[in-house]
Amino acid sequence: MGFFEEVWGALEESSPKLKTEKTLKLFERFKAGEFDDFSANEIVNEQSKPSYSALCEITHPSSVEKRRRLDTNEGKAVFLHAIAHIEYSAIDLGLDACYSFQGLPKEFYFDWLEVAAEECEHFLMLEKLLNKVGGKYGDYPVHSSLFEACRKSETLLKRMAVVPRYLEAGGLDANKKMTEKVARLKDETAKDILGALAIILRDEIDHVSKGTKWFYYACEKEGVSPDAYFDIVESVLPNSVRQRESVNIEDRLKAGFKCEEIKKLTTKETKC
């Protein structure tokens, strides 16, 4: 099978065990130089439903179980399940970027396959912690917001603006808040969770940075100014861009955000 057929097989796989195995193996094969043809296929498929729909009950974001007290195993399970779901969804986001946008430079596929592989590592790490507190992936209802945003952003320009540079960049802000919350606990599991969050943050900065790189590539290719970033996001996710207090300025700068962009996202006076 060709590269895109292999990616589609990993994307459609519904078993977390098999999906992570296929994705990690595919990235190793890519690095070994097994693939060199990235010309577009005549027919490009589109996922009709999330791969995790076979495992999880999908509900509206407002109905997803709220995080409980983290000083209990049940509270930790709900917390870890929510993060694991984001990371599992992100595996598919990386794979979908590889599959949906064909005929691009080889570097594009390396970048997003690497992202998918690292998201696999994140998921497996969180799944292990989730099992440790008596839970498993699929125990709680989940939302499909990332999948829906993926389907709405049908062009490379929209996808890079909306998924890595808006939704995943929001994870940089959320990670900081979660870390502060978990740090108040003193048990061993909390220490393990903090370690996992630190790894995820480190890698997510790079993932968002890749989004920035390919967003600028798409802007140049389509003759669009990067200054249209927020307008592009709003065209896909209306009324989503708003100022908030908790913005991880330091890590957003590392990921390629301009100071002017950050100022539009935070209510705090910002010097960067």
Sequence and secondary structure as in RCSB ss.txt:
>XXXX:A:sequence
MGFFEEVWGALEESSPKLKTEKTLKLFERFKAGEFDDFSANEIVNEQSKPSYSALCEITHPSSVEKRRRLDTNEG
KAVFLHAIAHIEYSAIDLGLDACYSFQGLPKEFYFDWLEVAAEECEHFLMLEKLLNKVGGKYGDYPVHSSLFEAC
RKSETLLKRMAVVPRYLEAGGLDANKKMTEKVARLKDETAKDILGALAIILRDEIDHVSKGTKWFYYACEKEGVS
PDAYFDIVESVLPNSVRQRESVNIEDRLKAGFKCEEIKKLTTKETKC
>XXXX:A:secstr
  HHHHHHHHHH   HHHHHHHHHHHHHHHHTT        S     SS GGGGTS B  GGGS     TTSHHH
HHHHHHHHHHHHHHHHHHHHHHHHHS S  HHHHHHHHHHHHHHHHHHHHHHHHHHHTT  TTSS B  HHHHHH
HH  SHHHHHHHIIIIIIHHHHHHHHHHHHHHTT  SHHHHHHHHHHHHHHHHHHHHHHHHHHHHHHHHHHHT  
GGGHHHHHHHHSTT    BS   HHHHHHTT  HHHHHTTBSS    
